[in-house]
Amino acid sequence: MEYMTRKLKETYEKWGFDLNLNKTKYLYIGGTHNNLKLDKDSEIEFCQEYKYLGVIFDNSGTDDKEIRSGVIQGRKCVARLNGIQWSKDIRKERKLNIYNALIKSSLLCGSETWRLTENNKRRVEATEMDAPRRSSRISRKERIRNVSIRQQIGLEETIIKEIEHNQLTLYGHVQRMVEGRLPKIALKWMPKQKRARRRPRKNWMEGIKKTMNERNLNEGQWEDWKQWSLGVGQHRKTF
């Protein structure tokens, strides 16, 4: 890492760029860590987590913190729109438009790459139902089922189904790319070592395979864009 970083710094300098060491950090997942020594007077500090393009990465190797961050943003949005959601003077159709444009879009930002574990699903679903309950003026104490609330407000799909839909759409898009594209290389890459203790038990690809199986989608169907889109949009199998 130190050698590669030094070569990168040298290449930057050839093109007239400077590496800002005060703003540059590095993150290492698993094992011991030390600062990267570039030369006698400069080094790059190790960090526990960082945010890149709005996505949180940390040294646990999971995306749990990123999903919790999305849930927090969604809850903040719900709280700020509390007066609108409880209002008697705003039609439910208008409240649904506000929910889709502001709350749901904030909650689902970057969800195409989320690992949908059961715990993560519960967190997202709880935040999803908070807004429709307020829009329907229904308190949690009334013990009304989520299905009934969705019907009242006009929500046709659960937010989990929408996340799965977006993930399958992304998966098909990457699979249709030509060989050699970086997204496709990253998608197919698998570590050679055995699963380490701190690595997540369920990875993103395993979730995709499960979602495909629930919709009777097979390998290679993504080549036909229309057929893949129809399969992605269908409901899960019921058992």
N, C-alpha and C positions, 0 to 999 in steps of 0.2 A: 504494500500500500504506500509506504514511504517513497519507494523508487518510482512508482507510477505517478504519484502526486508531484514529485520533483520534475519528472519529464513533462507533465502537464503544465507546470509553472514555467518551465523553460520555453515551451512552445508558445504559451501566452506572451511571454516577453519578446519573442521573435516578431510577433505581430503587433507589438506595441500595447499589449494589455497588461494590467497589473492584477494580481490575485490579492483581494482584500482579506487578509488573514483574520481581521477582527470580526468579519461577518461570515467567515467560512468555518464550518464545524463538520465533524464526521460522526456517524453512528455505526456501532458494531453490535450485531445480534449474537448473543451467546459467547461464552468464554471470557477471558480477561481482556482488558483494554488499557491502552495508554495513549497519550497524545502522540500525533505523528510528527517526527522530527524532520524538517526539511533541510535545515542547515544549522549552524551554530546559534544564530539569533532568532530563528523563526520556527514556529510549530503550529499545528492545527489541533485545536482542542476537541476532546471527545464530548459528546452530548448524549443525554438519555432519550431525547425525542426532538423532532423538528417537524415543521410544517412546510410542505412543498406543493405549490399550486393548490393551496387550500386543503390538502390532505395531510393528516397527522401520521407520522411514522414514529415508532418507539422501539426500544431494545427488547421488547417482549416477542417481537415477530408476529404479533396478531394485529387485527384491525379493530379490536374491541374498543380502544380509546377513540378511534375515528368514528365508529358508529355511535358511541355515547355522545361525542361532540355534535353529531348530526341530530341526535335526539334532543339535546339541550337547545340547539338552535331552533328546532321545531317548537319546543315548549315555550321558548321566549316569544316566538312569533304568535303563538296561541294567546299568551298572556297579554301582549300588546293590543290584540284585536278583541279582547274580552268584551268590551262595551258593544262592539258591533255584533258579536255572535249572540249575545243575550238580548239584543234589541228586539222589541215587538214590531217595530216599524219597518224592518227590512225583510223582504221576502226570502224564503228558504232557497230559492233558485239563485238569488244574488249572493247569499251567504256561501252557497256551494261554489260559485265562481271565485269568490274571495279565497275560499279554502284551497282550491286548485291552484290559483295564481300565486299565493303568498306562502301558505303554510306547507302544503304538500311539496311544492317545488323546493322549499328550504330544507325539508326533512329528507328528500330523496337525492339531494346533491351528491354525486359520486357513488350512489348506491349500486351501480353496475358492477363494481368490484368488491362488494361486501361479501363476507362469509356469513351466511344466514344460519347460524346455530340457533337452537331453541331459545336460549337466553336472549340473543339479539332480536329474535322475532318478537318475543314478549315485550321488550322495550319499545320497539317500533310500533307495534300494534296498540300499546297503551297510549302512546302519544297521538297516534292516528285518531283514536276514538275520542280523545279529549275535546277536539274541535266540534265534531258532529253532535256530541252530547250538549255542548253549550248552545250550538245553533238550534237544536231542537228544544232548548230550555228544559233539559232533563238532568236532574241531579244524580250522582252516583248512588245516593241513598234510596232512590226509587227502584233499584234492582231490575232495570229493563235491559233486555239482552241487546248485544251489539247488532245482531242481524236486524232487529226491529228498528233500531236507530238509523242504520244505513238505509233502510227502505223509506223511512220518513224524510230523510234529507236528500235522497236520490243518488246515493253512492252505489254504483253497480258492482265494483270490484274492491276487494281488500287491498291494502297497500302492499302486503306481502306478495300477492299475485302480480301486482304491477312491477315490483322489483324483479321478480322472476322473469317476467316478460321482457324487461329491459336488459337483463343479463343474457337471456337467450338471444336477443337481437344483436347484442354486442358480440357474443360468441360466434354466431353465424357470419357476421360481418368480417371478423378476423379470420375465420376459416376460409372465406372466399378470397382472401388476399393471396397474391403470388408468393411462392416460396422465397425466402430471403428477406422478407419484410420483418423489421424488428418486432412488431407486436406479435406476429405469428411465431417467431423464434422464441420469444418469452413465454408464449402460451404453451408451447410444446416442451419447454425445458423442464427436466426433472432432476433433482439432486441425486447424486450417486450414493451418498452416504445414507445410513439408516436414519429414521426419524429421531431427532434429538428430544430430550426430555421436555424442553420448553417450547417446542414447535407445536402449533395448533393441531389437534387431533383430526379436525375436518378442514380440508382446504377448499378453495373456490371451485376447482375442477370437479371434485366429488359432489359438490352441491349442484353443479351444472348437469352432471350425469343423472342425478336423482330427479331433477326437474324435467329433463328430457324423457326419462322413463315414465313419469307421471302423465306426460302428454303424448305418449306413443311416438316419440321422435327418434329416428335412427341416425347413425353416423352416415354422412354423405348427403343427407337431405338438404343441408344448407346450400348445396350447389344451385338448387332451384330456389331463387329468392322468394317467389310468390308462394310456393308450397311450404317453405320454411316459415314464412310470415303467418300463413294460415294455421300451421301447427303450433306456433308459439302462442297465438291468440286463443287457442281452444282451452277449455276448462280442464282441470285435473281429473284423473280417473277417480271414481268413487269406489270404495271397497265395502 
